[in-house]
């Protein structure tokens, strides 16, 4: 159970910078 929570936390932590980078790239592209 603890391993599952850690896994979800890691996936969210890794996906967050990718989404942020995509958003910044999209904003930069629109400018």
C-alpha positions as CSV (number, residue, x, y, z in Angstrom):
1,X,0.0,0.0,0.0
2,X,2.8,2.4,0.9
3,X,4.7,1.5,-2.3
4,X,1.6,2.4,-4.3
5,X,1.3,5.8,-2.7
6,X,5.1,6.5,-3.3
7,X,4.7,5.4,-7.0
8,X,1.7,7.7,-7.6
9,X,3.7,10.6,-5.9
10,X,6.7,9.9,-8.1
11,X,4.6,9.8,-11.3
12,X,2.9,13.1,-10.3
13,X,6.2,14.7,-9.4
14,X,7.7,13.6,-12.8
15,X,4.7,14.6,-14.8
16,X,4.4,18.1,-13.2
17,X,7.6,19.6,-14.8
18,X,6.6,18.1,-18.2
19,X,3.2,19.8,-18.1
20,X,4.8,23.0,-16.9
21,X,7.4,22.9,-19.7
22,X,4.7,22.2,-22.3
23,X,2.6,25.2,-21.0
24,X,5.7,27.5,-21.1
25,X,6.5,26.3,-24.7
26,X,2.9,26.8,-25.7
27,X,2.9,30.3,-24.2
28,X,6.2,31.1,-25.9
29,X,4.8,29.8,-29.2
30,X,1.7,32.0,-29.1
31,X,3.8,35.1,-28.4
